């Protein structure tokens, strides 16, 4: 019953329940992006100053005193030049493997093509920028399965031989007819 109710939810309710408030999402993003302080993505200098906001007063703009480059919170990230709210983009990333693009577009109230393009961009970015972990040093592994001989193998061989005989018998019947 709960699943039926959830499937019938209006998109406004989904947005309210599962998508973070835009200001909270931006603060979370800034905490991760600028965890060591705001720095210039071009030259790496921490000698920067705030220049106000862009994108409807939601994303901060900065300038570097060293190289003179202007940049925003989203510069050089997958979120740069996207017009969806950050909370909705987080929602897409978290649900792109759980929900269809059609369902995400219905819940968020955006065109299917827009959500599909974003989802593909996010997946490509993650595949390109995520490295498989490399294990090194001493590695401890708990639990291991080791075969205890031919237990069960004889039955598997007998089953395979029986099915081969059945196939041969069927083949002979069709050839004689």
C-alpha distance (Angstrom), angle and dihedral (degrees) to the residues before:
residue distance angle dihedral
X1 . . .
X2 3.80 . .
X3 3.81 90.7 .
X4 3.79 90.8 52.5
X5 3.80 91.1 51.0
X6 3.82 91.2 47.2
X7 3.81 92.3 51.1
X8 3.78 90.5 52.1
X9 3.82 95.3 49.5
X10 3.74 118.3 127.0
X11 3.77 115.7 -115.2
X12 3.84 91.1 -115.7
X13 3.80 90.5 61.2
X14 3.81 91.9 47.6
X15 3.80 89.8 50.6
X16 3.78 91.8 48.7
X17 3.81 96.0 46.7
X18 3.78 104.5 37.3
X19 3.79 109.5 22.6
X20 3.79 117.8 76.9
X21 3.78 120.7 -120.8
X22 3.82 109.2 -92.0
X23 3.80 94.2 -118.8
X24 3.83 91.4 49.5
X25 3.80 91.1 47.9
X26 3.81 91.5 50.4
X27 3.81 92.3 47.5
X28 3.80 90.0 49.7
X29 3.80 90.8 49.0
X30 3.81 92.4 48.1
X31 3.82 91.1 50.0
X32 3.80 89.8 55.9
X33 3.81 98.5 37.3
X34 3.79 96.4 44.7
X35 3.83 98.9 29.7
X36 3.83 90.6 136.3
X37 3.80 94.4 36.9
X38 3.80 134.0 -76.7
X39 3.81 111.5 -58.3
X40 3.78 135.7 174.4
X41 3.83 110.8 -96.7
X42 3.82 89.0 -150.7
X43 3.82 102.9 52.9
X44 3.82 102.9 6.5
X45 3.81 94.1 -121.8
X46 3.80 119.5 151.2
X47 3.81 89.4 -154.7
X48 3.81 95.6 103.6
X49 3.78 135.6 130.3
X50 3.82 133.7 -154.3
X51 3.79 116.7 -104.5
X52 3.78 100.7 -173.4
X53 3.79 129.3 -96.6
X54 3.79 139.6 -49.3
X55 3.84 134.0 -169.4
X56 3.79 97.6 48.9
X57 3.81 93.7 -38.8
X58 3.78 95.3 -60.8
X59 3.81 105.2 103.9
X60 3.79 121.7 55.5
X61 3.78 121.3 -126.9
X62 3.81 122.4 -145.8
X63 3.81 138.8 -175.7
X64 3.78 127.9 -151.4
X65 3.82 116.8 -129.7
X66 3.81 91.4 -157.7
X67 3.82 104.2 51.0
X68 3.82 100.3 11.0
X69 3.81 94.6 -125.9
X70 3.81 118.8 150.4
X71 3.81 117.1 -141.5
X72 3.80 141.8 161.3
X73 3.78 136.9 -140.9
X74 3.82 87.6 -90.6
X75 3.83 99.4 45.1
X76 3.82 112.4 128.7
X77 3.82 92.7 7.6
X78 3.80 133.2 106.8
X79 3.82 87.7 -106.1
X80 3.82 94.5 62.1
X81 3.82 115.2 117.9
X82 3.81 93.8 7.8
X83 3.78 118.3 133.5
X84 3.79 99.6 -160.1
X85 3.80 118.3 98.5
X86 3.81 112.9 -94.5
X87 3.82 92.7 -120.1
X88 3.81 90.1 57.8
X89 3.81 91.0 48.2
X90 3.82 89.1 51.9
X91 3.81 88.0 50.4
X92 3.81 91.3 52.1
X93 3.81 92.4 49.1
X94 3.80 92.6 48.7
X95 3.81 94.2 46.7
X96 3.80 105.7 32.9
X97 3.81 91.6 100.4
X98 3.82 94.3 41.2
X99 3.79 102.3 45.1
X100 3.77 135.2 38.9
X101 3.79 120.8 -107.7
X102 3.80 88.1 -116.3
X103 3.80 91.7 55.8
X104 3.81 92.6 46.3
X105 3.81 91.0 50.2
X106 3.82 91.1 50.1
X107 3.81 92.8 47.8
X108 3.79 93.9 46.9
X109 3.79 96.3 38.6
X110 3.81 95.1 -126.6
X111 3.79 131.6 124.5
X112 3.80 116.5 -81.9
X113 3.80 90.9 -125.2
X114 3.82 92.2 56.1
X115 3.81 93.9 50.6
X116 3.81 91.5 43.6
X117 3.81 92.2 51.6
X118 3.82 92.2 47.6
X119 3.79 92.7 46.6
X120 3.80 91.8 51.2
X121 3.81 91.8 46.8
X122 3.81 91.2 50.6
X123 3.82 92.4 48.3
X124 3.81 93.2 47.8
X125 3.81 91.4 47.3
X126 3.80 92.5 49.4
X127 3.82 92.7 46.7
X128 3.80 91.8 48.8
X129 3.81 96.9 44.1
X130 3.80 101.9 36.7
X131 3.77 117.0 87.0
X132 3.77 125.7 -157.5
X133 3.78 110.3 -111.9
X134 3.80 114.8 -103.4
X135 3.78 115.7 -146.1
X136 3.78 117.9 -142.7
X137 3.78 139.2 163.4
X138 3.80 120.9 23.4
X139 3.79 112.2 -9.9
X140 3.79 122.5 -166.5
X141 3.78 119.5 -157.6
X142 3.79 121.1 -166.0
X143 3.79 120.0 -149.1
X144 3.74 124.7 4.6
X145 3.79 132.1 -165.7
X146 3.74 116.6 -136.1
X147 3.80 124.7 -177.9
X148 3.79 115.0 -113.4
X149 3.77 97.7 -148.0
X150 3.79 132.0 -81.9
X151 3.80 96.0 -26.6
X152 3.80 106.7 147.8
X153 3.81 93.5 3.4
X154 3.80 95.5 102.1
X155 3.78 92.4 56.4
X156 3.81 90.6 49.5
X157 3.81 91.1 51.7
X158 3.82 91.8 47.0
X159 3.82 90.6 49.9
X160 3.81 91.1 50.5
X161 3.82 92.1 48.8
X162 3.83 91.1 48.6
X163 3.80 92.6 51.1
X164 3.83 90.6 48.4
X165 3.83 89.9 52.9
X166 3.80 90.4 49.7
X167 3.81 91.3 51.3
X168 3.80 91.1 48.5
X169 3.81 90.8 49.7
X170 3.80 91.5 50.7
X171 3.80 90.2 48.3
X172 3.82 91.9 52.5
X173 3.81 92.1 49.8
X174 3.79 92.0 53.0
X175 3.82 92.5 46.0
X176 3.86 94.1 52.1
X177 3.79 94.8 49.3
